[in-house]
Amino acid sequence: MKRILLSTLLIAPTILMAQTNILSDNFDSYTAGNTVASESSGLWETWGGTTAEDAFVSAEQANSGTNSMNVYNTGPGQGNYLHDMVLATQQTYTTGVYEYSCAIYVASGSSGYFNLGGTWAPDGLNYQYGGDFFFNADGTGFITNAQNNDSTFNYSMDGWNAVSVMINLYASTFSLSINGTAVNNGNWGAASGFGSVDIFGVGYASTGGAEITSNFYIDDVEINDWTGVGLDELNNTSSFTVFTVFPNPATTSASIEVSLDNESEVAVSVLDLLGKEVATKNYGILSTSSVINLNTTDYPSGIYLVEVSVNGQKATKRLIIK
């Protein structure tokens, strides 16, 4: 188990970018065949506090290392749900931008599920769902939340999928990415904020279809704090007060609107999440309100960072390209 509390900084080259890892787990320090909650020293709990709900450490599949968590049920119906695991952050975040990420492997003919929510208490008392994420047995998936803004997505069965959910508590929204591609956005449903993850043995054959047996694996779980990174300005100065990127997500083009206090030299760079420069251009001296057009036709789908430099002072926002 890797458990890191508010300590790790990811510094990408060419920009100042601080991503704080709140907690992580790859299950490799556990013994395969044992149950997860019994080995995790309190990091994982079961929803109802029962041993029967405790998922198993498995060496059958692993996205990294040797182990993963195997979650399943014995058949449809509330009485047959077996595994129900809760990853409590030990804190409910009410402002900021947070990411839940994991790798998920759904076995052929089966399905998977997790939900993210606000304050969690034993037995799920007063639990508020922020979003429910269903991985169907036909390679499709769907999302539901309290605002009934349902949406669908696709993923790969019988293989590992990288899942990332960005939760923006300032705007009460979330965005889902599968394998680095942004696929869905929605309204965050938990009024209390973000405080827990529930990985539950329930699933469906297809969107709107029949409930079926669930069998899936979870690995490389992380919760990261992105507050102040990407979605927010990293550094506001007297040279410029704010810039916006729209539409976001974008497809073939995006616009960057920069509000300046006075005429200033402006440059724009686009970087991937590792800090590698994808494109850059110096636009010279611009007036107090300027719109810069960004052609994204040749950009692969994914998440990028738009860095605006004004008189050498930089700020960064996240851009999703679909």
C-alpha positions, 0 to 999 in steps of 0.5 A, spaced: 500 500 500 502 507 498 498 512 502 501 519 502 498 524 505 498 531 503 505 531 501 507 530 494 509 535 489 509 534 481 513 539 478 512 539 470 518 543 466 517 550 464 511 551 468 510 551 476 505 546 477 503 543 484 499 537 484 498 534 491 497 527 492 492 526 498 492 518 498 494 512 493 494 505 493 496 500 488 494 494 493 501 491 492 503 490 499 497 486 501 497 479 500 493 476 494 487 472 497 486 476 503 481 481 504 482 489 502 479 492 508 483 487 513 490 489 510 489 496 509 490 499 516 483 503 515 484 506 509 479 502 506 472 500 509 466 496 507 459 500 507 456 496 512 461 494 516 461 487 515 466 482 513 462 479 507 462 486 503 470 486 503 473 485 497 479 480 495 486 482 493 487 479 487 494 477 483 490 475 477 490 482 474 494 488 475 495 494 472 502 495 475 506 491 480 502 484 482 496 486 485 489 489 484 482 489 488 477 484 485 470 487 486 464 482 484 457 480 486 454 473 486 448 475 482 443 481 481 438 483 486 440 487 493 441 481 497 446 478 492 451 484 492 457 482 495 463 487 495 462 494 497 468 498 499 469 505 501 475 509 500 474 515 505 479 521 504 478 522 512 476 529 510 470 532 506 473 538 501 468 543 500 472 548 495 477 546 490 479 542 485 480 534 486 481 528 482 479 521 483 483 516 478 484 509 478 485 503 473 479 499 472 479 492 468 472 489 467 471 482 465 468 480 459 460 478 460 460 482 466 460 489 469 463 494 474 461 501 478 463 506 482 460 512 485 463 519 488 460 523 493 460 527 499 461 526 507 461 518 508 459 515 515 458 508 517 452 505 513 452 510 508 448 515 513 446 522 510 451 520 504 450 525 498 452 522 491 456 526 487 456 522 481 455 514 479 459 511 474 457 504 471 461 500 466 456 496 462 457 489 460 457 491 452 463 496 453 459 502 454 458 506 460 453 511 463 453 516 469 448 519 473 447 524 479 442 528 483 441 533 477 439 527 473 444 530 468 445 523 465 450 521 460 454 515 456 461 513 454 465 507 452 471 503 454 475 497 453 473 490 456 478 485 458 483 490 458 485 496 463 482 503 462 485 509 465 479 513 469 480 520 471 474 524 474 476 531 475 471 535 481 471 542 481 467 544 487 467 552 485 463 550 479 459 544 482 461 540 476 465 534 474 469 531 468 470 524 466 476 522 462 477 515 459 484 513 457 486 520 457 480 522 452 475 527 455 468 523 454 463 527 459 462 533 463 456 533 468 454 537 475 456 535 481 451 532 485 453 532 493 452 539 496 457 537 502 463 537 497 467 531 496 469 526 501 469 519 499 469 513 494 464 507 494 466 501 489 460 497 489 459 490 486 453 492 481 452 493 474 448 492 468 448 489 461 447 495 457 445 502 459 438 501 461 438 494 460 438 488 465 442 488 472 447 482 471 453 479 475 459 484 476 466 482 476 471 487 475 478 489 478 481 496 481 488 498 481 492 504 482 487 508 486 489 516 487 486 522 490 489 528 488 488 536 489 489 540 483 486 546 487 490 552 484 492 548 478 489 548 471 482 550 472 485 556 476 490 561 475 497 559 478 499 566 478 495 573 477 499 579 477 498 586 475 499 585 468 493 581 467 487 580 471 484 573 468 484 569 462 478 564 459 479 559 454 472 557 451 469 552 449 472 547 454 471 542 452 474 544 445 474 540 438 477 544 432 478 550 435 478 554 442 479 562 444 483 565 449 480 571 452 485 575 455 484 581 460 489 586 461 490 592 465 495 595 460 498 594 453 503 588 454 507 583 451 503 576 450 505 569 449 501 563 449 504 555 450 500 549 450 503 543 454 501 536 455 500 534 462 507 532 463 509 539 461 512 538 454 511 543 449 506 542 444 505 549 441 507 556 442 507 563 439 509 570 441 503 575 439 507 581 441 504 587 444 496 586 445 491 591 448 487 591 454 482 586 451 484 581 446 481 574 443 486 569 441 484 563 436 487 557 437 487 551 432 486 545 435 484 540 429 491 536 429 491 535 437 489 528 439 483 528 444 486 529 451 487 534 457 492 540 455 495 546 459 494 553 456 499 557 459 499 565 458 505 569 459 504 577 460 510 581 460 514 574 463 508 573 468 505 566 467 498 563 468 495 556 466 488 553 465 486 546 463 483 545 456 480 539 454 480 537 447 475 532 444 
